Amino acid sequence: MDDHYYDLTAPGQDTTRMGLYRASIDPVRSEWKAVYVADGKVAAQQGRLVAVADGKFNQISDALRETMPRTVKHLGVGAAHVSDSGADLHFTPGREPLGGGLLCYNPLKVENSRASALLLAASMESSRDVKGVVWAADFGGSAVLTQAMQILADKGISLKGHTVYFHKPRTSPAKALRLAHQLRMKLNERIADTGLSARGAFSQFSVAGIRLNNKSDPYSKDYHAEAWLNGGLKVAAPAGFLAAVIGGQAGLVVGGIATAIGGAGVVHALGKSAAESFGYKFKR
């Protein structure tokens, strides 16, 4: 725990208190509002969405305004569903984003998220019997969520049927992927959107082999190839990645990396995916 744990969790102004909030949309103003949840328990609703905010917001209202619309949009949660049932938000008050630095890219090395992770872990443990809870971290919230998952893994807790998602994580999603397997969580093919971050893309690719070898993980060689093509083009096109996937000497480098991560079958799938994608574009 960090030095401010007791200050941030003490009773007082609930607009700045660390922990879980019950969030809903005000039907009149069409804005998000929230109420502090003293016992830290997630609403017992199947498929409940729990967003984990970054630590750069001093007030819960600021975290709600930025985090909730973005999370709903990127998860594709239906507006009607959210309007009717609301969602939960785990709030870490602060002024600086969590993680992101060279040393802080390892989520377990982020110091100022430990107290928040302890509270989130308690919320996650108490929700074990709620079916299909979606834990979605936004930006630096990835540090809080990953540390909470580590706490539960150390305790031998299972979150079977729950799932995780990371939007533009400021810490490595690779560690969270390993922990999700350990916690027996249900994963989608895509668990993180790392945007244009090369470091984020390669963090995901580094655990591709683990995902492919896990029979309960839906991640497939075809999806891996598609992720290589689309993600690789996003983060490395200026460096000539386009030429690499089409062919040429640079293709040997890409093929070698893909083989090391996922096996020779991935190289074949990558080539097939590239051919189909570029063939479609040229026909148009």
N, C-alpha and C positions, 0 to 999 in steps of 0.2 A: 504493500500500500504506500501511496505517496503521502507527503506531509500534510496535505490539505484534506485528507479523507473525512475527518470528523467535522471540519468546517462546512464542507460541501454537502454532507448528508444530514446535518442537524436540522431540526424543525425550524421553520421560519418562513421566509418568502419562497413560496412554491414555484415562482417564476424562474428562480435561479438554482433550484435544488437538484442535485445529481440523482438520477434514477429513472424509473419508468413512468410514463405519462399516457393516459388514455386520450387519444386524439380523435377528433371528429370534425366534420365540415359544418360550419354555421350556415344554416339554410337561408338566413336573411342576408348576411354579408358575403356568403360564398367564400369564406376564409377558414383556415384551419384554427381550431382552438384545442386546448388540452387541460386535463385535470391530473394532478399528481396522484400516483397510485402508491399509497403508504406501504402496503404489504409486498409491492413489487411483483405481483402475479399478473401474468398475461391473461387477457380476456379468454375465457374458455369457449372459443368458437373455432370450429374446424376451418383450416386454411387461414388462420389469423396472420395478418401481416404485422411484423415488428421491424420498424426501421431503426437503424443504429446511426446516430448523427456523428459528425466530426466534432472535434473539441474546440472549434473556433467561435462558438456562439456563447455570449454571456447571458442571454435571455432565452427561455423556452420558445417565445414567440418568434424569434429570429430563426431558430432551428426548425420550427414547424414550417415557416414560410418558404424556406429553401429546400429542406430535406424531403418533406412529404410529397409535394407535386413531382419532384424529380424521381423519387423512388417509384411512385405509382406509374409514371410514364414509362420508365425503363423496364419495369416488370410486366407491363401490359395489364395491370390489374384493372378490371372494368370500373368505370366511374360510378356506375349504379351500385356496384357491390360496396365500394368504399363509402359512398354517400349514405348507404343504409346501415352499415355495420361499423364504420370507422376503422381505426388501426391503432397500434401502440407505437410509441417512440421512446427509445432509450436515449437519455440526454446526458451529455458530459459538458458541464459549463467550463468555459475557458475563453482565451483570446487568440490562441494560435492553433493552426491545423496540426493534427497528430501524425507522426511518422513523416516519411518522404525523403529524409536526408540519406546520405550514403550509408551511415551506420544504422539509422532508424528504419531502413527498408525491411529489416527483419522484425516482424511484429512483436516478437517476444523481447526485444531489446528496448522498446518504447517505454520509458519510465513513467510519464505523466498520464498514463491510461490505466494503470494497475487497479486503482481504487474503483474506477468505473467498471472495469472488467469483472471485479469481484461481485459487484451488484448485479451485473448482467448475467453472470454465471448462476446466481441464485434464482433469477427470473427464469432462466432456461431450464434449470433443474426442476423447478416447481411446475413447469408446463409440460413435463414428459408425457402426460396422459392426454394432452390436447392434440388432436390429429392434424397433421399437415401444416404446422406452423412454419411460416417463411421468415427467416432471419436475414434482413437485407441491410448491408453496411454501405454507407455513403461516404466516399472519399476517406478521410482519416478514421472514420468509424470502423474501418477494417482492422485497426490495431486493437480496439476494444473487443470486437467480436472474436477475433482469432485468439486473444488471450483468454477470453471467457471459455472458448472451446477447449483450450489447453487445460484449464482448471477442471473442466468436466471429464476430460479424457484421463487426467491423473486420478480422478475419483472413481473411474470405471463406470461412469454414467452412460446410458444409451439414449439417443434421441431419434430412435427409429421412426421413419416417416416424416421427420422434419427436413427442411432444406435450407441452403444458404445461397446468397447471391451478393456479389461485390460490384458496386458501381464506381469506376475510376479509383480503385483502392490505392492508398498512399503507402501501403506495405505489401509485401509479397503474398499473392494468393496461393502460392504453392504449399505453404505450411498449412493453410486452412483446408486445402484439398485433402491432404494426408489425414488431418484431424477429423474431417467429415467422414472419411472411410472408417476411422477408428470409432467414431460415435454412431456408426451405422445409419447415417443420415441418407435420405433419398436425394440424389443429385440430378440436375438436368445436364444436357450436353454442354451448355454454356453456363458456367457459374460466375464468371467475371467479365466485365467490360473494362478493359484497360486502355481503351482509346488509342491514342498515338504513342503511348509509352512503349519503347522498345524493351525496356527492362521488364515491364509488366507482361508483355507478350512472351518473352523468353522464360519468365517465371512460370507461366502456364505450360509452355512447351516442355519445361524440365520435368514435369510430372505426368506428361502424356503417356509414357510407358506404364506407369503405375495405374493410370486410369484404364488403359487398354487391357491390362492383365486382371482387372477386377471385374468379375462376371456380373456383379450387381450394379456396376456403373454403366450408364447408357452410352458413354463416349465410345465412338467407333472409329475405324480407320478412315472411312469416308469423311466423317466429320472432321477428323484430325487433318486430313488433306485439305479440306475446304478452309479450315482455320489457318493453316499454313499459307494458303494462297491469299485469302482475303486479309488476314492480319499482317502477313509479311509485306503485302503490297502497301498497306497503310503506313507501317512504321519504317519501311526501308526502301520504298520506291526511289527516293532521291539518290540512293547509293547504287542503283542499277539492279534492284531485285527483279524488276520486270524481265530483264534479259535473262536472269538466272532461271526463272520458272519456265521461260520459253525454250531455253537451251543455251548451249555455249559453255565455255570453261567454268563460269561462275556456277553453273548448274551442278558441277561436281561437289562444290562446297555445300550447297543446299541439300543435295542428296546425302552427303555424308552426315550432316547434322540430323536429317530426318531419320536415317537408318539408326543412328545412335540412340535416338529417342524412342522410336516406335517399331523398328524392324524393317526389313526389306519391303514388306507389303505396303508400308506407308509411302515409300518412294514411288511404287507403281500407282497407288491411289492419287498421289500428288500429281504425277504426270497426266493421269487420266482426267483429273479435275481441271488442271490447267488447260488441257486440250479442249475439253468441253466448254469451258468458260470463254476462252478466246475464240473458239469456233463460232459460238453463239453470237459474240460481239461482231465478228467479221461478217456473218450472214446478214445481220441487221444493217 
